Amino acid sequence: MGNILIVEDNTTFRGSLREILSTRFPFMGIREAVDSKEALQKIEDLPPDLIFMDIRLPGMNGLELTKTIKKIYNNIVVAVLTSYDLQEYRDAAYQCGANCFFTKGSTPSDEIMTFVESVVSERGLGVSVKPGSNGSVY
């Protein structure tokens, strides 16, 4: 069993993403954090295999948080998931150590699920992936 951490301050989006992930990957533990402080505590308690990271967060922003996490836990996969589809954010995300960059509202949920499936497969985290709906998290 693997673990996913969703770091997102928008309650509605966070809940939607959690619902889709838990339906498609029922064998994964899914936790949530609303800010950098809570995220760091949850990572310290139980490092996740994958983090979905928003850029705009209360306290330390998601880019700074990604950089901090990657210094300590380089093996955690971080996928930035933001509403800001700007090249400078993409570049900054990768410079901070993000493994992937998705844009809320324009990235199909199937693309995000395929990414999660690749992480699950590469790490041997699940026996099988449960087919899920193609519903959107936006």
URQUI-V690788 format. One line per field, one symbol per residue. ss: DSSP state (h for helix, s for strand, l for the rest). Layout:
ss->???
This chain:
ss->llssssslllhhhhhhhhhhhhhhllllssssslshhhhhhhhhhllllssssllllslllhhhhhhhhhhhllllssssssllllhhhhhhhhhllllsssslllllhhhhhhhhhhhhhhhlllllllllllllll
